[in-house]
Amino acid sequence: MSLKLEEVKGLGKKIDTLKDAGIDSVEKLANSKLEDLTELKGIGKATAEKFIENAKELLQPDTKEGETKPAEKGEDKEEKKIQEEIKKLEEKKAKLQGKKVEDGDFILVKITARTQKGKIFRVSSEEDAKKAGIYDENRAKQGFYTPEFVIVGKPGFVNEGLTETIKEMNFFEKKSVRIPPTKAFGKRDPQKIERIGIAKFRRLNEGKNPEIGQEFVKQTQGQTQRGNVTNVLQGRVIVDYNHPLAGQNLDYNLEIIDKIEDFNEKIEYFMINKGIPQENISEFQVSYIPKSKTLEITIPKMFLFQNLTYVKFGLAMDLQSHMADEIYDVKFIEIFEKIPLPAAPSDSVMKKVEEFNKEQEEKEESKD
C-alpha cells in the first residue's frame, strides 16, 4: 500500500503542485528526478532535494533492536546538511573576503544609521532595534529590521551618498560615513510647508481634529503628498511635507555581509523590496520558462482581493530592468476558484416536493 504524500514532512502547500504533476505518493516523490521537480512552480533546487530526501527517509523499513532508528538517521542527515550549509557559507566568505564589489552585484548591507544628534533611526536586526529602543512589532513583520538589499551602482535602493560609498567597498568591510543632506534626503524646502485652516483640515482629515505629530496625507492633482502636523497656530494647522530627515547630516555604519547569486533568491529579495512580507514569500508560486525568458508568479489566495497594481507593476519593472538578461516577460496569475452556488428557489421547492412525496409513499407502504 502506498504511503500518502501528506505524510512527508515539509511539503506544506506544495502538495497540490506535486499532485497536479502526477506525483501523488511517497514512492513517486522519492523516485523523482531533481530536474523534474525544479520545473514545477515555486520549487527550487534546495527545496526539491529536501522533498526527495524526506520521502526516501519515510520509506526506510523499521529497524531491528540495536540498530539506528530512522528518526535518528534523519537527525544525522539534518545535522550533516546543516554542516554542509555552514561549510558552503565559509567557502563563499573565503572566496569573497577582501574582494571589491562590482557594478551590478546583488548584495546585502548591514546598516546602523543615526541623525546628527545621535538618534538611531535604521538598524539591520530586531535585536539592534530593541537595543536602540526603536523596535516596533508591525515594522518587524514588514521586514524593516533586516539587511538592505542593494544592487551596486544602481539608484533607487539606498540614497545617493550610500550608493557612491558602497561602490568603493570590499565584501565584509566595515565603514563609517557621514552623508550630507544633498546626497541623503535633501535640503529642507520652505515651499513644502503648508498652513491649512482648521475647518478645511477637518474636512480633509475625515472630520477629525489635528494632532501634533500625526501623519497627514493629501491628494493633489492625482499625486499623493505625505506630511506631518508640526504645529497648530492661530486657527491654522502647520503641515510639513519635507522628509523628516531632510536638512540633516546622517551618520552610517556599513558592512557588506553577502552576495546574492541564486536566481530564485534574487527574485525573493525583489519581492521583499516591494513590500511583500518575507513570511508570505513562500505562498507565491514562481515558475521560470527559460526558452521564452518568462517569469510566472501566481498570487496566493490571501492577496487576491488586495490592490497589488503598483506592487506588480514595480516588481515587473525591477525584474525586467535588473535581470534583463534572464527575464523578458513577467506574468502574474490570479486564480479565482469556483464557489458552489446555493440552490435556486425552484430547485429547492422541487426538492421539498420530492421529499414530501417520498414520505407519503413510505406511510402508504407502512399501512399495507
N, C-alpha and C positions, 0 to 999 in steps of 0.2 A: 504494500500500500504506500502510495506517495505521501510524503510529508507536505503539509500545507505551507505555502510561501510565507504566510503570516508568522510562521514560527522562526523565521530567520531574523535575527536581531539587526536593528539599524536600518531597515528598509523604509520605514515611515510611509510617507505618501507616494513614494516611488513604486509601490506595489502595483498600482493601477497602470503605470507606464510599462512595467515589466510584463504584466498580463496582456496588455494590448499588443505587445510584441511576440506573444505566444509563449512567454516564459512563465508558466503557471504552476510550477512545482519546484521544490528544493533541488531535486535531481537535475532538472533542466538548467537551473541557475548555476549549480556547481560545475556543470559541464559547458557553460557558455564561454565563448571566446571574448577576450578583453576588448578587441576592436569592435565586436558586435554591440557590446553594452555601451561603449563610449559614443556610439552613433545615436543612442536614444536621448531624448530631451532631458536636460538637467542632470545627466550622469557623466561626470568627468572620470579621468583615469584612476585617480586615487579612490574615488567612491566605488567604481566598478571593481577594483582589486579587493576592496573591503567586502563588497557584496558576495563575490565568488568565494573568498576565504571563509566568511561566516557560514555560507551554505555548505561548503565542504566539511567544516567543523561539526555542523549539525548532523551530517551523515556518518560521522565516525561511530563505529559499533561500541557498545558498552564494554568497559574494561574489566578484566578479572581482578581478584583481590591481589593487592600488592603492586598493581600497575598504576601508572599515572592516569587520573581521571581526565575525561575530555575537557572539563571546565578548567582543570589545572593546565592542560596543554594550551587551551585558549588564552589563559592568563599569560603563559610563557610567550605565546605568539604576540600578544598585545604588548608585552614588555619589550620583546625583540623589535617590534615595529616602532615603538617609541624611541628606542636606542638608535634605530636606523635613521629616524627623522632628525634626532639630535646630531647624529654624525653628518647628515646632509647639510644641516644648518651650519655646522662648524666648518665643513669643507667650503660652503658658499661664502662664509665670512672670511676664511683664509684667502679665497680667490679674490674677494673684493677689497680686502684690507689695504688701505693706503692708495687705492686706485681712484683717480679723479673721475667725477661723474661726467657724463657726456650729454650733449643736447639730445633730447628725445627719450632719455632714460625715464622709466616709470619707477619712482622711489617713494619711500615713506620717511617723513621727517618728524622727529620728536621736537616739540616746541614748548618753551615756557616764555610767556610774554608779559611784560609789565608796562604800566604807564610811567610817565616821567616822575610821578610822585611815588612810584614803587608798588602800586596796586596791581596784583596779578589778575589778568583777565583771560588768559588762554593757557591751558595745560594739555598734555597728551595722555593722561591716565586718570582714572577715577580716584586712585589713591592720592595723586598730586592735587586733584581738585578738592578733596576732603581736607588735606593739609593746608591748602590755601584758603579754606573757608568759602569756596565758591561752588561747592557741589550742589547740583540740582538733579533730582531723580528723572524728571521729564527730559532734561537735556542729555542725561546719560543714556536714556532709551533712544534718543535721536542720534547718538554717536558723536556727541560733542567732545568727549574726553578720550580721543583716540589720536594716533599719529596722523599727520597731514599727508594726504595723497597728492603728489606733485609730479608733473612731467617737466623735466629740466628744460629751462629756457622758454617754456610756453606760458603766456599770460592767462589769467583767469583762475589760477589755483591759489596763489598767495599774492600779497601786494608786490608792487614793483621793486621795492627795496630788497625784499626777501628773495624774489626771483633772481635778481642780479647777484646777491650774496651766495645763494645755493650753487649757481653755475661755477663758482670758483672753489667749491669744497670737495673734499675727498670722502669716500664712504667711511662711516664710523668716526669721522672727525667731529669734534665739539667746537662750537664757535659762538662768541657773544658779539652782538652788533647792535648799534643804535640807528634806527631808521627815522629820518626827518619826515615831517607832515607831508611834504610834496611827493614822497615816494611811499607813503603809507595810506592814510585816509583823507589826505588833502587838507588845505588850509580852511579855517572857519570862514564861511561866506555869510555876511550880514543879510544878503538877499534871500537867504534860506530861513530867515526868522520872520514869522508871521504873527500879527496881532488880530485876534478874532473876537468880535463881540460875544458876550456870554450867551445871549439868546440864540445867535446863529450857531455857536459851538454846540449848544444842546441839540439843535436840530440835526447837526452833522454827527452827533455822538449818541444817537438813539434816545434822546431826551434826558440823558444823564448829565449831571454837573461835572465840571472839570476837576481833576485831582492832580496835584503836582507830582510829576514823575511818571504819569501814565503814558502809554504809547497811544499815539493818535494817527489814524490812517485816513487820508483824504484822496478822493478820486478827482483828477483834474484833466480834462480833455483826453480821457481814456488812459491816463497814466496814474499810477499809484504812488502817493507820497507818504512816507512814514516818518513821523517825528515824535518828539516827546514834549509834554507840557512842562515848561520850566518855571512858570510863574502866572499869577493872576493879579493884575494891577488895574485899578480904576475901571472896573467893569470889562476889562479886556483879558483874554486868555493868550498867553505868550507860548507859541509852539515853535520849537527849533527842529528844522528838518536836516540840519547838519548831522553827519555821523557822530555818535557820542565820543569817538576818539579823534575827531578832526581837530587839527591845530596842535597836536601833541607829538613830541618826540617819543618813540616807543623803543623799549629795550627787549631784545630777543636772545634767548639761549637756544641754540640749534644743535641737532645731532642727526645725521643721515644714518638710519638704522637698517634699511633694507632696500633691495632692488626687486621689483615685481617683474617676473619674466613669463609666468604661466598665463596662457591665453584667457582661460576662464577666470582666473584671479583678477586680471586687469578689468574684465567686464564687471565683476562684483564691485570693485572699487569705484568704477564709474557710476554704478547704481547707487552706492552709498553716498557718493559725492552729489547726487541729485536728490538726496533727502529720503531715500528708501531705507528704513531701519535695518541695521545689519542682521537683527534676529529674524527678519522676514525674507531675507535674500534667498534662502533655500526654497521658499514657496514658489518662486518664479522658475518656470521651466525654460531653460535656454538650450537651443539647438543651432548648430552651425553647419551650413551646407558649403563645403569648400569649393565645389565646382562653380557655383554662381556667386560665391563670397557673400552669402546671405545669412544674416543672423535672425533667428526667430525667437521671440520672447513671449511666452504665454503668461498672461496676467492671472494671478490666483483669484479665487472667488472673493476673498476678503477685500480686494481692491477694486472689484468690478464696478461698484457704484460710487467710487470716489472720482473726483475730477483730476485725472492724471494727464490732461492735454499738454501742459507745459513741461511736465516731468518727462513724458515720452518724447516730445519734440527736442528738448535739451539733451536727453540721453542719446537719441539718434544722431544729433549733430556732433556730439563729443566723440562717439564711436567712429563716425564716418570721417571726422577730421583727424583724430589722433591715432586711429588704427586703419587708416585708408588703404594700406597695402593688403589688409586681410578682410576688411568689411566694406562692402559696397552698399547693399540694401539692408535696412533694419525693418523687420515686420513684427508688429505687436498683435498677438492673437487673444481675443476675448471670447470665451465660451460660456454661453448662457444655456444651462441645461433646461430641458423642458419640464415645466411644473405641471403635475397632474391637475386637470381642471375638475371642479366639482360637478356632480351630475346635473344635467339640465332639468328644469322643473318637470317637463313632460316625461323624461326618463324616470324621475323619482316617483311620479304618480303611477306610472305603469308598473313599476317595481312593487309598489304597495298593493295595487290591484292583484298582481300575480300572487303575492304573499297571502292576501285575503282569500283568493280562490283556492289556494292550496290548503289553507286552514279549514275551509268549508268542506273540501273533498275528504280530508282526514276525519272530520267529525262525522260525515255521512258513512264512511267506511267503518268507523268505530260503532255506529248504531247497528249496522248489519252484523 
